[in-house]
Each structure stands twice: as structure tokens, then as C-alpha cells.
């Protein structure tokens, strides 16, 4: 007979993330009215942008974003499955049994026969002298 059990445990853990960054370099142009517009993206590195830094220099805009490492609290549920086999067999090493009637009769007859032969030998030796 086999038995399967499922145990569920809740563990609280903290996940740490690595720092990440993003940057963008673009070409800005101005039209005849003096309005600036984005003409060309020269370099782009993607990432998680949380604190952008913007710098404009010589008709170029420099955007820089940095993410520090973070720690996230997480509650996890884990399941553990176990299977056990509870099959058992009885092994009898020695079993004492009662003797039957024939076996008991033969045991007594052999004892009487041996006793009679020994008694006859002793009497024969005793009276021979």
C-alpha cells in the first residue's frame, strides 16, 4: 500500500536586483521659427529609467537614467510531495508445532525398546558371573 502526502510551506524571502542604466544620445534641430525638434537618435541603450538626467550641449541632448540595486520582499509557497510504500510481509523464522499422536507413540516405543535392551544387557552381564 503506498501513501502520497503533499506538504506546503510558506517562506518569506528578499530578492535583490542588480543595478541597471539607460542612455540616449539624439540630434536636435531647430526650424525657422526657433522650435527644437528631434532629428536623429545616434545612440540608444535601453534599461529601467527612474532618475533621468537631461543635458543639452551643442545642439545635442544627453539623457541618462540610472537604477540602483533594489530589494523586493516576496512571500513564496513551496510544495513538497512525498511517496512512501508501507507494504509489509511477515516472515516466520521458527514455528513450534505440536507432535502428532503417531509421533508421540513412536517416541515412547523407542524409549521403551532402548530401555529394555539396556536392562537385558545389564541383567545378562550380572548373572553371567
Buried (B, 14 or more C-beta within 10 A) or exposed (E): EEEEEEEEEEEEEEEEEEEBBBBBBBEBEEEEEEEEEEEEEEEEEEEEBEEEEEEEEEEEBBBBBBBEEEEEEEEEEEEEEEEEEEEEEEEEEEEEEEEEEEEEEEEEEEEEEEEEEEEEEEEEEEEEE
